[in-house]
């Protein structure tokens, strides 16, 4: 399995660090470290919901 790793402009004025093995199943996580994360995850909706709950956000 190949994983591309790079920091790229995210197109929204921010940078993103990518950990991608499958571009069809990706979660985008905002950080306060000068870059955001794009990661291939088997179930991105579930991971995003868990992050929102952990950080006290809402879950759509």
C-alpha positions as CSV (number, residue, x, y, z in Angstrom):
1,X,0.0,0.0,0.0
2,X,1.3,3.4,-1.0
3,X,0.8,6.5,1.2
4,X,1.4,9.9,-0.3
5,X,2.8,12.4,2.3
6,X,3.1,16.0,1.5
7,X,2.1,19.5,2.7
8,X,0.2,21.3,0.0
9,X,-1.9,24.5,-0.3
10,X,-5.5,23.4,0.5
11,X,-7.1,25.9,-1.8
12,X,-8.7,27.8,1.1
13,X,-5.6,29.9,2.2
14,X,-4.5,27.1,4.5
15,X,-1.9,24.3,4.1
16,X,-2.8,20.6,4.5
17,X,-0.6,17.6,5.4
18,X,-1.9,14.5,3.5
19,X,-1.9,10.9,4.5
20,X,-3.7,9.3,1.6
21,X,-4.1,5.8,0.5
22,X,-7.6,6.1,-0.9
23,X,-8.8,9.4,-2.2
24,X,-12.5,8.3,-2.1
25,X,-12.6,8.0,1.7
26,X,-11.0,11.1,3.3
27,X,-11.4,13.1,6.5
28,X,-10.3,16.8,6.6
29,X,-9.3,17.9,10.1
30,X,-8.6,21.5,10.9
31,X,-5.7,22.1,13.3
32,X,-4.0,25.1,15.0
33,X,-0.5,24.0,14.0
34,X,-0.2,25.9,10.7
35,X,-1.5,23.1,8.6
36,X,-4.6,20.9,8.5
37,X,-4.8,17.1,8.0
38,X,-6.3,15.1,5.1
39,X,-6.3,11.4,5.9
40,X,-7.7,8.3,4.3
41,X,-10.0,6.6,6.8
42,X,-12.3,3.6,6.2
43,X,-15.3,5.5,7.7
44,X,-14.6,9.3,7.6
45,X,-18.1,10.3,8.8
46,X,-17.8,8.2,11.9
47,X,-14.3,9.6,12.7
48,X,-15.4,13.2,12.1
49,X,-18.5,12.7,14.4
50,X,-16.3,11.2,17.2
51,X,-13.8,14.2,16.9
52,X,-16.8,16.6,17.1
53,X,-18.1,14.9,20.2
54,X,-14.7,14.8,21.8
55,X,-14.1,18.5,21.2
56,X,-17.6,19.5,22.3
57,X,-18.9,20.4,18.8
58,X,-22.1,19.4,17.2
59,X,-22.8,16.4,15.1
60,X,-24.9,17.1,12.0
